[in-house]
Amino acid sequence: MTTCHKCGGTEIATGKIGRSSEEYFSDIVFEPDGMRFLALTLEHGTKLLGESYACVKCGTVWSQTDPEALRDFIRKYCKNQS
């Protein structure tokens, strides 16, 4: 089971990191897997906050997003993730 390295939580959303739009200076966002087909949103995910980090030894990369915004985005635009 995957757990959060920061808080130990087990409710983990899988997804991708990408741009919020095709514009060059758009925000970097976390896009959860399971977006509903034809979800009516201009957002592609939740904005990543500040810095990102990477472990030089194992290559794990992480960042952070607003947890309430993430829960809200998943509730509104994603299929049920259990």
Legacy VTK file of the C-alpha trace (Angstrom):
# vtk DataFile Version 3.0
C-alpha trace
ASCII
DATASET POLYDATA
POINTS 82 float
0.000 0.000 0.000
1.267 3.464 -0.877
1.447 5.950 1.979
2.235 9.649 2.136
5.863 10.178 3.122
4.901 13.392 4.966
1.787 12.502 7.023
1.458 8.721 6.613
-1.981 9.061 5.002
-3.239 6.187 2.867
-5.836 8.017 0.738
-3.524 8.513 -2.252
-4.610 9.903 -5.648
-2.637 8.803 -8.685
-2.226 11.154 -11.626
0.109 13.205 -13.756
1.966 16.483 -13.425
1.465 18.838 -16.341
0.467 22.308 -17.468
-2.952 23.808 -16.731
-3.265 24.833 -20.398
-1.296 24.871 -23.645
0.070 28.351 -22.858
3.814 28.437 -22.182
3.529 30.322 -18.875
0.577 28.321 -17.527
0.579 26.882 -14.007
1.995 23.438 -13.274
-0.793 21.227 -11.912
-1.449 17.756 -10.538
-4.094 16.086 -12.734
-5.730 13.162 -10.914
-6.431 9.997 -12.909
-10.067 9.168 -13.607
-11.330 12.433 -15.067
-14.924 11.908 -16.142
-15.499 11.956 -19.896
-16.704 15.426 -20.921
-16.026 16.932 -17.472
-16.927 20.579 -17.957
-13.891 22.345 -16.564
-11.189 24.633 -17.894
-8.956 23.422 -15.080
-6.783 20.375 -15.669
-5.985 19.773 -12.013
-4.819 21.565 -8.875
-1.923 24.012 -8.911
1.351 22.829 -7.386
2.628 25.036 -4.580
6.115 26.484 -4.504
9.070 24.159 -4.705
9.338 20.558 -5.820
11.883 18.082 -4.490
13.788 15.074 -5.802
15.808 12.394 -4.014
19.230 12.143 -5.654
19.650 8.560 -4.396
16.382 6.948 -5.621
14.875 9.534 -7.995
11.580 10.009 -6.147
10.099 13.415 -7.002
7.429 15.205 -4.969
5.681 18.516 -4.613
2.570 19.762 -2.825
-0.894 21.064 -3.724
-3.689 22.495 -1.607
-5.393 19.425 -0.063
-8.871 20.990 0.033
-8.596 22.056 -3.625
-7.495 18.516 -4.548
-10.405 16.875 -2.702
-12.831 19.353 -4.275
-11.422 18.769 -7.790
-11.655 14.973 -7.440
-15.189 15.195 -6.059
-16.354 17.443 -8.921
-14.500 16.082 -11.954
-13.206 12.552 -11.344
-14.746 9.117 -11.232
-14.934 7.623 -7.757
-11.398 6.748 -6.571
-11.407 4.091 -3.869
LINES 1 83
82 0 1 2 3 4 5 6 7 8 9 10 11 12 13 14 15 16 17 18 19 20 21 22 23 24 25 26 27 28 29 30 31 32 33 34 35 36 37 38 39 40 41 42 43 44 45 46 47 48 49 50 51 52 53 54 55 56 57 58 59 60 61 62 63 64 65 66 67 68 69 70 71 72 73 74 75 76 77 78 79 80 81
